[in-house]
Every structure is written in C-alpha cells, then in structure tokens.
Amino acid sequence: MNSSSEALAMPEEAKRPGLWALWREDVSCVFRRDPAARGTFEVLTTYPGIHAILTHRIAHRLWRRGWRYPARLLSFLARMATNVDIHPGATIGRRFFIDHGAGVVIGETAEVGDDVTLYHGVTLGGTSWNRGKRHPTLCDGVLVGAGAKVLGPITLGAGVRVGANSVVVKDVAAERTVVGIPGKEVRPAREHHNDQEGIDLDHHLIPDPVGRAIACLLERIETLEGELHVLRGGHPHTQRVCRECGATESCKSPDPT
C-alpha cells in the first residue's frame, strides 16, 4: 500500500493534532480574537473559556474511549469552576474560543468546526428527547453573538454570523448573517468586514428588520392619510409632524403648525 492509500485508510482521529498541539492552538487563538489578552500566563490563569475547552479536550477523549462517568465528572467539575457546560460527547474543532466564558451550554451531539467563536450566554441545544443527533452543527469560522440560541439538529454553514440574542432553528447557508427570533438571514457575505485574521467582529452591526418594517408602515400610513386628506378637500402637501416620534400625519387645517 502506498503512502497516499495509507493516509486515506488512517482513522480521522489519528489525523488530528495531539492534545498538546490542540491546547497550544486554543491558547494562541485568544490573542487574535480578544484585544484585552496581554500574555499567555494571564490567559491560562484568568480565562474561564480557556479552562473549559482545555478540560473538554480531556473529557472528550475519555468519552470516546468508553470512560463515560469519569468524562461526565470532569465536565461537571469544569462547569462548577467556569460556568461553561460542555457535554463530553460534543465534538469541538481546532482553535475554539469562548469569549467571557459565562453561561455557555453545548449539548452532547453538537459538532463545532475549526476557528469558531462563541460569546457568553450562547446555547447549542436540542429540541427533542431522541437519543440520536439532536444538537446543531457549526461549520468552520462561525461566530455566535452573546445570548444567542442555536437549537436542533441544524447546520450553520462556514462563516455564518449569528446576532446577539437571536434564536436559530433552521439551517443557514454559508457566509450569511442571522438575526432575530426566529433567526432570519439579513446580510450577505460581501457586506462582512473581516479583519486581518479573517474574523468579522462587527457582528453587532446588523440590520434591524423590525425597525425597517415599522418605518415602512409609518410611510404607508403617511401616504394613506395624505390621500384621505385630499379626498376630504384638503391641500395634498399639507402635513403635520408628530412631536413625540417625528412621524408625519395629514393636517386637518390649511395652516399646520
């Protein structure tokens, strides 16, 4: 068997870097995504997100080898110390970063790709009690804003951005931005503003579909009131501006204030 055939026959787990290499990548990626990080010692001793992922790397290996209770116990201890709950069965890719590391929950069958970033309060949860695949899959480069919930056996494509406090329950195509409850795609990839590391940190600069809809309704009401005023014999361009919200309304007198 030649070397290429051996590579193809090699188990996927054997192709991945060793534990120390994964840990080094987890720590080094913090400096590219958090400008507050000033040194390796500081990150290792004060970042609960780092403590959670480093511990999960061990717990996941125990889980894969059938040591289920020790894996669960280790995850429980990590949760007590970090307030981050990652099930040892969850599959986490390389250079994973949890910013602030508080209130994050990742379910058993969740799959997370490489270079994924989660902010505090994120949940990768399930929507059923079935024992099969019930948690989401996040492809490479996904960023999930604070407080967002990604629920069910759905897939978020590579480069997806999820706005803060959104609830995503359907598949999302690659390089899209999702916002709202339920989550809706609102911005294509060409409008992302990536930094030198290819990470879009402007996940808060997203359109407001609710505000846009309200603006359209106000404009429509203004038009209808103007037409109604004309039908009543008034001047077609006579309008009054609401002092409370700034919206305009048709005036009932020829000399508005």
GIURZI-V501763 format. One record per pair of residues at least 24 apart in sequence whose ideal C-beta (glycine too) atoms are under 10 Angstrom apart, sorted by sequence separation. I is the first residue (numbers start at 1). J is the second residue. D is the distance in whole Angstrom. If there is no record, write none. Layout:
((I J D) (I J D))
This chain:
((26 50 6) (54 78 9) (55 79 9) (63 87 8) (64 88 9) (86 110 9) (92 116 8) (98 122 8) (109 133 5) (110 134 9) (111 135 8) (112 136 9) (113 137 8) (115 139 10) (116 140 7) (117 141 9) (118 142 9) (119 143 8) (121 145 9) (122 146 7) (123 147 9) (124 148 10) (125 149 7) (127 151 5) (128 152 8) (138 162 9) (144 168 9) (163 187 9) (179 203 9) (218 242 10) (225 249 6) (226 250 5) (53 78 9) (63 88 4) (64 89 9) (79 104 10) (108 133 10) (109 134 6) (110 135 4) (111 136 8) (112 137 8) (113 138 6) (114 139 9) (115 140 6) (116 141 7) (117 142 8) (118 143 8) (119 144 7) (120 145 10) (121 146 5) (122 147 7) (123 148 8) (124 149 8) (125 150 7) (126 151 7) (127 152 4) (128 153 8) (160 185 9) (161 186 10) (175 200 10) (177 202 10) (179 204 10) (184 209 6) (222 247 7) (225 250 4) (226 251 10) (27 53 9) (52 78 6) (55 81 8) (60 86 9) (62 88 7) (63 89 5) (79 105 9) (86 112 10) (108 134 8) (109 135 4) (110 136 6) (111 137 4) (112 138 5) (113 139 5) (114 140 5) (115 141 5) (116 142 5) (117 143 5) (118 144 5) (119 145 6) (120 146 5) (121 147 4) (122 148 5) (123 149 5) (124 150 5) (125 151 5) (126 152 7) (127 153 8) (161 187 8) (177 203 7) (180 206 9) (186 212 9) (221 247 8) (222 248 5) (224 250 9) (225 251 9) (23 50 9) (26 53 5) (27 54 8) (51 78 7) (52 79 8) (55 82 8) (59 86 8) (60 87 9) (61 88 9) (63 90 9) (64 91 9) (107 134 7) (108 135 7) (109 136 9) (110 137 7) (111 138 7) (112 139 9) (113 140 4) (114 141 8) (115 142 8) (116 143 7) (117 144 7) (118 145 9) (119 146 4) (120 147 8) (121 148 8) (122 149 8) (123 150 7) (124 151 8) (125 152 8) (126 153 8) (127 154 9) (156 183 10) (179 206 5) (180 207 10) (218 245 8) (221 248 9) (222 249 7) (223 250 10) (26 54 6) (56 84 9) (59 87 9) (60 88 5) (107 135 4) (109 137 9) (110 138 8) (111 139 9) (112 140 9) (113 141 7) (114 142 10) (115 143 9) (116 144 8) (117 145 10) (118 146 9) (119 147 8) (121 149 9) (122 150 8) (123 151 7) (124 152 10) (150 178 9) (161 189 9) (177 205 9) (178 206 9) (179 207 7) (180 208 9) (218 246 9) (219 247 9) (221 249 8) (222 250 8) (52 81 8) (53 82 9) (55 84 9) (59 88 4) (60 89 7) (106 135 8) (107 136 8) (113 142 7) (119 148 8) (154 183 10) (160 189 10) (177 206 6) (179 208 8) (180 209 6) (218 247 5) (219 248 9) (221 250 10) (23 53 9) (26 56 10) (48 78 9) (51 81 6) (52 82 4) (56 86 5) (58 88 9) (59 89 9) (60 90 7) (105 135 10) (106 136 9) (112 142 8) (118 148 9) (142 172 9) (148 178 9) (159 189 7) (177 207 8) (179 209 7) (180 210 8) (217 247 10) (218 248 8) (22 53 9) (23 54 6) (26 57 8) (51 82 5) (52 83 9) (53 84 8) (55 86 8) (56 87 9) (57 88 10) (59 90 9) (60 91 7) (148 179 9) (151 182 10) (158 189 10) (161 192 7) (179 210 10) (218 249 10) (22 54 9) (50 82 9) (52 84 4) (56 88 7) (60 92 7) (106 138 10) (112 144 10) (118 150 10) (124 156 10) (136 168 8) (142 174 10) (145 177 10) (149 181 9) (151 183 10) (215 247 10) (48 81 7) (49 82 7) (51 84 8) (52 85 9) (53 86 8) (55 88 9) (136 169 9) (139 172 10) (141 174 9) (145 178 10) (148 181 10) (149 182 10) (150 183 8) (159 192 8) (214 247 10) (23 57 7) (48 82 4) (49 83 10) (52 86 6) (56 90 7) (84 118 9) (90 124 8) (137 171 9) (138 172 10) (140 174 9) (141 175 9) (143 177 9) (144 178 9) (145 179 9) (149 183 9) (19 54 9) (22 57 6) (23 58 10) (47 82 9) (48 83 7) (49 84 7) (57 92 8) (136 171 9) (139 174 7) (148 183 8) (159 194 9) (48 84 6) (56 92 6) (84 120 9) (136 172 10) (20 57 10) (83 120 9) (87 124 10) (19 57 6) (84 122 10) (85 123 9) (86 124 9) (19 58 7) (53 92 7) (57 96 9) (159 198 9) (161 200 6) (164 203 7) (56 96 9) (104 144 9) (110 150 9) (116 156 9) (122 162 8) (161 201 10) (163 203 6) (164 204 7) (166 206 9) (159 200 8) (161 202 9) (162 203 8) (163 204 7) (19 61 7) (53 95 10) (96 138 10) (104 146 10) (111 153 10) (122 164 9) (127 169 7) (161 203 5) (163 205 10) (164 206 9) (53 96 5) (103 146 9) (107 150 10) (110 153 10) (113 156 9) (115 158 9) (119 162 10) (121 164 9) (161 204 10) (163 206 5) (52 96 10) (53 97 8) (99 143 10) (102 146 10) (103 147 8) (105 149 9) (106 150 10) (107 151 9) (109 153 7) (111 155 9) (112 156 10) (113 157 10) (114 158 10) (115 159 10) (116 160 10) (117 161 10) (118 162 9) (120 164 10) (121 165 8) (123 167 9) (124 168 10) (162 206 10) (163 207 9) (53 98 7) (63 108 9) (90 135 7) (93 138 9) (95 140 10) (113 158 7) (119 164 7) (161 206 8) (163 208 10) (50 96 10) (52 98 6) (89 135 9) (91 137 9) (92 138 10) (93 139 9) (94 140 9) (95 141 10) (97 143 10) (98 144 10) (100 146 8) (49 96 9) (50 97 8) (51 98 10) (93 140 7) (99 146 8) (13 61 9) (49 97 7) (50 98 8) (53 101 9) (87 135 9) (49 98 3) (52 101 6) (47 97 9) (48 98 8) (49 99 6) (51 101 8) (56 106 8) (13 64 7) (47 98 9) (49 100 7) (50 101 8) (47 99 9) (48 100 8) (49 101 3) (52 104 7) (47 100 9) (48 101 4) (49 102 9) (141 194 10) (47 101 7) (48 102 7) (52 106 9) (49 104 8) (148 203 10) (48 104 9) (143 199 7) (141 198 7) (143 200 6) (146 203 9) (141 199 8) (143 201 8) (145 203 5) (146 204 9) (141 200 9) (144 203 8) (145 204 7) (143 203 6) (145 206 9) (33 95 9) (32 95 9) (34 97 8) (36 99 9) (33 97 5) (29 94 8) (30 95 9) (32 97 9) (34 99 6) (26 92 9) (29 95 4) (33 99 7) (34 100 9) (28 95 8) (29 96 8) (30 97 6) (25 93 10) (26 94 8) (27 95 10) (29 97 6) (30 98 10) (49 117 10) (25 94 5) (26 95 7) (30 99 9) (49 118 8) (22 92 9) (25 95 5) (26 96 6) (27 97 10) (49 119 10) (22 93 9) (24 95 10) (25 96 9) (26 97 7) (49 120 9) (22 94 6) (26 98 10) (48 120 10) (21 94 9) (22 95 9) (22 96 9) (16 93 9) (17 94 7) (16 94 8) (33 115 9) (115 197 9) (117 199 7) (32 115 10) (34 117 10) (115 198 8) (117 200 10) (33 117 6) (115 199 8) (117 201 9) (119 203 8) (29 114 10) (29 115 7) (117 203 9) (29 117 9) (25 114 9) (25 115 10) (97 199 10) (33 143 9) (33 195 9) (32 195 9) (32 196 9) (33 197 8) (32 197 5) (31 197 10) (32 198 9) (33 199 6) (35 201 9) (32 199 7) (34 201 10) (29 197 9) (33 201 8) (29 199 10))
